[in-house]
Every structure is written in structure tokens, then in C-alpha cells.
Amino acid sequence: MLEDLIQLLGLREDSDAVKAVAAKYSMVRSEADDDGDFFLESPRAGISIAFISGPFVQAVALHSGGRHGYAAFQNALPGDLTFQSKKEDVRRIFGSPDKHRGPFVSSFDPAPCGGWDLFQRDGYSIHFEYDALSQVRAVTFQKG
């Protein structure tokens, strides 16, 4: 299942694989912003696909629920983690992150962020974002 989502990275919006995932999760296309960025989103299913500056998938995000109108993604997360998993659990499974940031407050999100870890893989990365209690609140697969 996760492999199907990772394989979307770099594909065009009109590809059969992207269309199949969009149909499976009843995703809706957002309006493009001034930069041409848009999303396929299913808040009910807790998943979004980002298209940055064009028609190619740049990221797939799995949400924990309770933020930005998203419910929790109900399928498996990488490494058999859950949204109750802590930063220590992620690092035990994935090792030391290639990049990380400690807790912060963003200007566009009032909920404090407990930081994030990024793990580079062959052709993509996995980004874990944590809540104030260091629990996983989002998992994003990114191109590159």
C-alpha cells in the first residue's frame, strides 16, 4: 500500500496511478494558487497529494487527524508505526535522521510543532512531523 503511494512521486496528475489513488480515496482537486501549486485532497481519508509548480506529484502526506480539517489516515504507516508512535520509536526503526528540527511554532499553523525528522531514501524522502508531545502527527513522502 505505501509503495503505491511512494510510486506516485514524480508522476503526472493525469497518470493512471494518480487517478486510481484519487478515486480510491475520493480525492478532490484544490484550486491552484498564484504559483500553480495545487492538491488532490481527501480530508475524510487523511491523505493529500501535492503538486508544486506543475502537474507532477511532489509529495504525498498522511495526516493524523484533528488538524486542517483532516481525519486520521487509517492504513499502515512506514515501519509499522502509528500516529501514537513517538519520535524515539521513529528513530529506533529508521535510525538517525538525515535532517531534523526541534520544536517550533509556525506562523501558518497555531498548533505547536514538536519538530520533524527527515530520512533520505533512494529517490525520495520520508518526513515525520511531531506534535507537542513528540507523537507522529504527519508523515510525508517527498520527491528527491
VMD Tcl script that draws the C-alpha trace (Angstrom):
set ca {
  {0.00 0.00 0.00}
  {2.66 2.56 0.99}
  {4.72 1.53 -2.02}
  {1.78 2.51 -4.24}
  {1.80 5.98 -2.69}
  {5.59 6.37 -2.94}
  {5.46 5.35 -6.61}
  {3.21 8.36 -7.29}
  {6.13 10.73 -6.71}
  {7.08 12.40 -9.99}
  {4.01 11.15 -11.88}
  {1.65 13.47 -13.71}
  {-1.76 14.27 -12.31}
  {-3.36 12.57 -15.32}
  {-1.45 9.27 -14.91}
  {-3.45 6.10 -14.30}
  {-1.77 5.52 -10.93}
  {-2.62 9.01 -9.63}
  {-6.18 8.69 -10.94}
  {-6.57 5.32 -9.19}
  {-5.41 6.66 -5.81}
  {-7.58 9.77 -6.23}
  {-10.60 7.56 -6.95}
  {-9.84 5.14 -4.09}
  {-9.79 7.97 -1.55}
  {-12.46 10.17 -3.21}
  {-9.95 12.98 -3.58}
  {-10.92 16.46 -4.72}
  {-8.63 18.86 -6.59}
  {-7.99 22.22 -4.94}
  {-7.76 25.46 -6.89}
  {-4.22 26.30 -7.99}
  {-2.63 29.22 -6.19}
  {-0.70 32.03 -7.91}
  {2.40 29.80 -8.15}
  {0.46 26.97 -9.80}
  {0.56 24.80 -6.67}
  {-2.48 22.61 -6.02}
  {-3.52 19.48 -4.14}
  {-5.61 16.38 -4.50}
  {-7.16 16.02 -1.07}
  {-9.35 13.71 0.93}
  {-9.73 15.19 4.41}
  {-12.10 12.34 5.31}
  {-9.40 9.74 4.45}
  {-6.50 11.75 5.94}
  {-4.43 11.97 2.74}
  {-3.28 14.70 0.37}
  {-1.11 14.82 -2.75}
  {0.85 18.00 -3.51}
  {1.59 19.31 -6.98}
  {4.10 22.14 -6.70}
  {4.56 24.45 -9.70}
  {3.15 21.98 -12.17}
  {1.29 18.76 -12.86}
  {3.80 16.38 -11.21}
  {3.41 14.80 -7.76}
  {5.95 16.31 -5.38}
  {4.64 14.94 -2.08}
  {2.09 12.60 -0.53}
  {1.03 13.44 3.05}
  {-0.68 11.16 5.56}
  {-2.41 13.06 8.35}
  {-3.07 12.07 11.97}
  {-6.36 13.92 12.20}
  {-7.57 16.94 14.07}
  {-5.58 19.49 12.04}
  {-6.61 21.44 8.97}
  {-9.88 19.53 8.78}
  {-8.27 16.12 8.19}
  {-9.32 12.84 9.75}
  {-6.63 10.30 10.59}
  {-5.23 8.18 7.77}
  {-6.39 4.65 8.60}
  {-3.90 2.49 6.72}
  {-0.41 1.40 7.73}
  {2.38 3.91 8.26}
  {6.03 3.22 7.40}
  {7.81 0.80 9.71}
  {4.51 -0.34 11.26}
  {4.39 2.94 13.18}
  {1.12 4.56 14.25}
  {0.11 8.13 14.99}
  {0.61 7.25 18.67}
  {4.28 6.45 17.98}
  {6.84 8.83 19.44}
  {9.96 10.38 17.92}
  {12.04 7.78 19.76}
  {10.06 4.98 18.07}
  {10.66 6.52 14.63}
  {14.39 6.85 15.27}
  {14.62 3.32 16.65}
  {13.17 1.98 13.39}
  {14.73 4.39 10.87}
  {17.97 5.31 12.63}
  {19.43 8.79 12.84}
  {17.62 11.29 10.61}
  {19.45 12.90 7.70}
  {17.90 16.23 8.73}
  {15.86 17.27 11.74}
  {14.46 20.26 13.57}
  {13.43 20.70 17.17}
  {10.15 22.12 18.46}
  {8.84 25.37 16.94}
  {5.70 27.41 16.32}
  {4.86 28.21 12.71}
  {3.27 31.44 11.53}
  {0.72 29.49 9.45}
  {-0.22 26.80 12.00}
  {-1.24 27.72 15.55}
  {-0.59 24.19 16.89}
  {2.96 23.93 18.27}
  {5.16 21.53 16.34}
  {7.33 19.12 18.29}
  {9.86 19.14 15.46}
  {10.47 16.88 12.50}
  {12.82 14.23 11.14}
  {13.69 13.59 7.50}
  {15.08 10.29 6.29}
  {16.54 10.16 2.79}
  {15.79 7.10 0.69}
  {16.67 6.16 -2.89}
  {14.83 8.80 -4.96}
  {12.57 10.09 -2.17}
  {12.50 11.08 1.46}
  {10.21 10.35 4.41}
  {9.37 13.31 6.61}
  {7.90 12.70 10.07}
  {6.33 15.69 11.81}
  {5.67 15.51 15.55}
  {3.14 17.18 17.84}
  {4.00 18.94 21.10}
  {4.07 15.53 22.87}
  {6.54 14.15 20.28}
  {3.91 11.87 18.72}
  {3.76 11.47 14.94}
  {1.20 13.94 13.54}
  {2.01 13.65 9.83}
  {4.09 11.50 7.51}
  {5.06 12.91 4.12}
  {6.79 11.18 1.22}
  {8.67 13.74 -0.89}
  {10.31 13.53 -4.28}
  {14.07 13.77 -4.33}
}
mol new
graphics top color blue
foreach p $ca { graphics top sphere $p radius 0.5 }
foreach p [lrange $ca 0 end-1] q [lrange $ca 1 end] { graphics top cylinder $p $q radius 0.2 }
display resetview
